[in-house]
């Protein structure tokens, strides 16, 4: 019998947090969502949304608000994190978090290491996990030293995701660089902005050769949930997030991913993205994320409720292992995926009929849920409003 006496608290109210809240709320668990803005999950009937100060820019005020907030509960809430800014707050303030919340979060030091993409790369190398060739340039004078090791085009991406999002882009993961002069110019711009970056080899294969292994590992080190998926489309195309994905069994991915998690002593919920490299036939690690991933509702749809497993163990209820999930089911963000279709079409990679065919089959639609319809209409309203603003700017330019 499910004991629901501990409330759940989600840090972050975006698409990821909405899925977490629904997965818990449908089981009668009281869910609170905390964010510095009214994200889409604020409008869910399953989530009691709260707007607090920013966890990084207004850290002391955020701590004060959390202190007051937690005093209302007779039992410690179970904490879930849906975005990098709250993950960084936890890594910096893990003692404070552990005092006020129950959780199965990875250790703070491991989170700090994984959040640095260059250290993440070196960790993978140490444990014999295949990765794209990656370089860190701390001084532009070193360009000539490393240039001989580069095979253009290369990809410049964030070393620290939070700094990148704040100073460069909230949606674009990096830039393709085609030759040395272009590389130097881009590095100069980023250096002036004080944005640390890495230079990475581009893994050559189609976007649908991107895979993700998502796990829940108990505090004792037991794999309670292992879920794997394949991207269908992504946005921005070639170097973005999955706008449509499908559940997919891939033994090599599972073997490689579990070896990675075991090697670094991982605990809690996490996801690791790999891409198949057509050059050598190997799966290359793209990144590890020590938190919930955007399409976590697909796992629930397929029979693996990650938030519920997380909640039960944190609350001391010893949930059992789930070994199977339904394959070839899909998750689609309709707006993002249509936007990705337009970009693929522009490059001659897809037709409208092929796009529709890719999305055929049993699926769950991000935002859209008939038992919790308000977030979808709110999302639709935002899309229409943005379009109106864009058209007005074009007209009155």
N, C-alpha and C positions, 0 to 999 in steps of 0.2 A: 504494500500500500504506500503510495506516494505521500511523503510528508512535505507539505507546502508552507510550513511556518516561517521559513527564512525568505525574506523578500529578495528579489534580484535587482541589481543596478547595472545599467549599461552606460559606460562612458562613451558618448558619441551617439548622434541621432541621424546618421546617414543611412544609405541603402543596406549596409551590412548590419547596422544596429536594428533596423526594421525587421530583418529576417530573424535575428536572435530573439527579439521581443515576441514575435509571433510564435516561434517554436516553443517558447516558455509559457506564454500567456494562454495558449490553447490547452495547456495542461492545468490551468487554474492557478498558476504561480503569479503572485503580485509583482509586476515589473515597473521599475522606474528608469527613466532615461535622462541623462544629464549631458548637456552640451552648452557651448557658448553661443549657439544660435539655434533657431527653430528649424532643424533639419527635417527631412521627410518623415522620420520615425516619430516626431513630435505629434503627428496627427493620427497615429494608430490608436485604435480603441484598446489595444493590449498593453499600451505603454503610457505611464503617467509622466509626461514630459516636463523637465525643469530646465530653465536657462540660468546657467552659472557663469562666473567670470572665466576668461580664457585660462587653461591650465599652464600655459607657458608664459604668455605675455603678462598675465595677472596672477602669478602663482600664489602669492600670499593670500590674496582675496579668495582664490579658489579653495585653498586649504581651509580657510575660515568657514566658508560656506559648507564644505564637506563635513567638517567637524559638527556644525549645527544640524546638518541634515541627518547624520547618522544617530544623533541623540534621540530621535523620535522612535527608533526601533527597539523592541525588546530583545530581538535576536539579530546577530550580525547578518548583514546582507551579503549575498554572493555576487562578486564583481565580474563583469564581462567588459572587454575593451574592443572597440571596433575601428579605431583609427590610430595613426602613428603619433599624433601629438599627445594623446592620452597614454600611449605606450611609453613615450619618453618621460612623461610626468611620473609614471609608475617606476621606471628605471632609476630616476633621480630620488624618488621619495618612497621607496619600497617599504621602509619601516612604518611610515605613516599609513600606507595602504594596508599592510598586514595587521595593523592595530585596529582598523575600522571595518575591514572586510574579510570574508572568506573568499579564497580564490585558488585556482590551479594554474596560476600564471607561471611561465618559466622564470628561473632565477634572474634577478636584476642584472647581474654581471653578464650573463649569457645574452640577455636582451640588448645590452649596450654593444656587445661584440657583434651580434648579428645585424644590428642596425647600421653599423659601419660596413658598407659594401666591400671595401677593400679587405678589411679583417675577415669578413665572411668568405671572400675568395681564398684568402690564405688558409683559413680553417679547412675549407673543402680540399685544397691541395694537400694539406697535412694528412687528411684521412683518405687520400687516394680516390676522391670523387672528381670525375671529369668536369672541367669548367672551360669556358672560352678564355683565351689568353687575355690577361687583364694587367694594366699598368697604372700606377699612381704617379702623377707628376707634381712634385711639391715645389718645383722651381723651373721656370721656362727655359733656363739655360741648359737643362737636362734633355731638352727635346732631341738634340742631335745624338745623344747617347742611346736613346730608346728608339729613335726613328727607324733604325735598321731592322728592328724587330716587328715593325708594323706592316700589316698587309691591308692596304686600303681597298674598299671603304672601311672605316672603323666607327665606333659608336661612343660618344661622350655621354656619360650618365652620372647621376648624383652619387656622391659618396655618403652624404647624409640627406635623407629624403626630406626631412622637415625644413632644412635650410633651402634646398632646391625649390620646394613648393612655395616658400615665402618670397624668395628672391628671383626665381626664374620662371617656373610654370606650375600651376596646380594640376594640369592634365597631361602635359607632354613629358615623357620619361627621359628624353635626351635628344641628341642631334646626330645625324649621319654626317660624317666628315670624309671627303673624297680625296684630299691631298694635303701635303705638308703645310702650305701657306694658310689654307683654310683652318687647319688644326691650330696653328699658332695664333691666328686672329681670334678664334673662338675661346681659346684658353686665356688670352689676354683679357677679354671681356669678363669671363668668369672669375679670373683672379682679381680684377678691379671690384667686383661685387662680393669678393671674399666667399666664394662658393667652391668648396672642395669637390673635385670630380675624379672619376676614373675613366680610363680609355680602354675600350673592350673590343675584342674581335667580334665580328658579326657572324652568328651561326646561320649558315645558309640552308634554309628549308622553308616551305610554305608556313603561313600562320597556323594552319591546322595541325602542325607538328609540335605545337606547344602543349605541354602536359602539366598537370599539377597533382601532387600527392598531399592529402590533408589527413592529419592524424589527431587522435586524442590519446595521450599517454598518461597513465595514472601516476600519482606521486610515488608509487612503488616500482614504476618503470614498465608496467604492463600496457601493451597496445590494446586499448579497448575499442577503438574505431580506426579503420584505415579506409579512406575513400579516395578514389582516383578519377580524374576527369581529363577531357581533351577540349581545347579551344576549337570552336568552329570559325568564329570571326573575332576580331579584336579592334579596339579603337583607343587611340590613334592606330591605324593599320600598321602592321609589322613590329611596332614597339609600344604596345598599349595593354589595356586590361581586357579581359574577355567580355565581349558584348553578347556573345552567345557561346554556350559550352554544353558538353554532354557527358554523362557518366560513362566511364570507359575503363575496362579492365586491361591492364598492361603489365604483365609479370616483371619485365625488366625495370619498369618505372618503380614498381613496388619494392623490388629487391634493392635497387639503388637508393631509393628514398629512405627505406627503413635502416639501411646501413649508415646513411648520413645522420639520421636522428639519433641512432644508438651511439654513434661515434662522439657526438657532442653532448651526450647526456641530457637530451631534451625531455621536458615534462610539459603537460598541458596540451592546449590546442595550437596547432601550427600548420602552415602550408609551405610547400617548396615547389617552385616551378622549374621544369626542365624543358629543353628543346632538343629535338633530334637533329643531329648534324649529318647532312648528306655526304659531307666530305669523307668522314671516317666511320660513319654508322654508329656513333656513340651518342648517348644522352648527356647533354651538358647542363650543369646547374646554372640557372639564370639568377634566382634569388630565393632566400628563405624569408618568410614573414612570420614572426612570433605572435600572431594574433589571428582573429577570425578573418576569413577571406570574404570578398564581396558576394560570391555566389553560394554562400553557405546554406541557403534555403533548398538548393538542389539536393544536397545530401539528405536533408529531412524528407524531401519528396521521394527519395529513393530508399528510405527506410533507416537512415542513420541520423538521429537527432543529436547533433553535437552539443548544442546548448543544454539540453536536458541531461545528457550524460555528465557534462561539466558541472551542472548544478547539483546533481545527486551526489557526486563524489565530494564536492566541496562541503556539502551539508552533512557528510558522514553517513550516506545511505548505501554505500557499496553496490553500485550498479554492475550488472554483468556485461560481458563482452558481446558485441554484435559483429559477426564475421561476414555477413553478406549484404550487398546492396543491389538494387535493380539497375541493370545496365541499359545504355542507349536512351535514357531519358534526358530531356534538354531543359536548360534555363536560358531565358532570353530577356534582355533589356531592350524593348522594342525601339525606343528612341535612339539609343546608342547604336543598336545594330543597323538601323536604317541609315544612320549617319555613316557608319563604317561601310555599308553597301555603296553609298555614293562615292566614297573615297576609292574603294576597290574598282568600281566601274570606271572612274576617271583614269585609272591606270590600266584598264583593259583586262582586269583579272576576274571579273564576274559579270554575269548578266542578271536581269531581274528574275527570270525564271529559275536560274541556278540559285539565287539568293533564297527564293521561296522554297525551293526543294531542300536546301540546307536546313531550313527551319521546320520542315514537316516532321510529324511524329508527336508523341506524348510529351508535354512540356509544362513547366511552370513559368509564369510571367512575372518578372521583377515588378514590384509595386502593386500589381493587380492581384487581389484576393477577394473573393465574393463575401467572405465573412469579415473583411476589414477594408472596405472600399475607399474610404476617405483619402488615404495616402496617394492612391492612383489619381483621383481627381485633382488633388493638390499638385501632383507632378505634372498633370496635363495642363493645369492653369499656368504653372511656371513656364512650360515650353511655349505656350501661346503668347504669354506676356513677353518673353524674350524675343520671340519672332516679331511681335509688333514693334518693340523697341528697335530691333535691327532694321526693319523696313522704314521706320521713321527717320533713322539716321541716314539711310541711303537716299531718301527723298529730299531731306533738308541739308544734305552735305554741301 
